[in-house]
């Protein structure tokens, strides 16, 4: 989960497909499916209306702060 949160923050992707593909390339050796990655990204992330990029949901950041320097 920490990896996913870090990648969403780091990549600042405007496209869900680009974000999923980028994460998938790094997790391919662990046999994680794109469908699972997309579902988890939609669960923990949302598209920021101002910046037009995918970010972590604010409610999740408040309840579970994570290390930015992973």
NORLIN-V603048 format. One record per residue. RES is the residue in one small letter. BURIAL is 1 if it has 16 or more other ideal C-beta (glycine too) atoms within 10 Angstrom, else 0. Layout:
RES/BURIAL
RES/BURIAL
This chain:
x/0
x/0
x/0
x/1
x/1
x/1
x/1
x/1
x/1
x/0
x/0
x/0
x/1
x/0
x/0
x/0
x/0
x/0
x/1
x/1
x/0
x/1
x/1
x/0
x/0
x/0
x/1
x/0
x/0
x/0
x/0
x/0
x/0
x/0
x/0
x/0
x/1
x/1
x/0
x/1
x/1
x/0
x/0
x/1
x/1
x/1
x/0
x/0
x/0
x/0
x/0
x/0
x/0
x/1
x/1
x/1
x/0
x/0
x/0
x/0
x/0
x/0
x/0
x/0
x/0
x/0
x/0
x/0
x/0
x/0
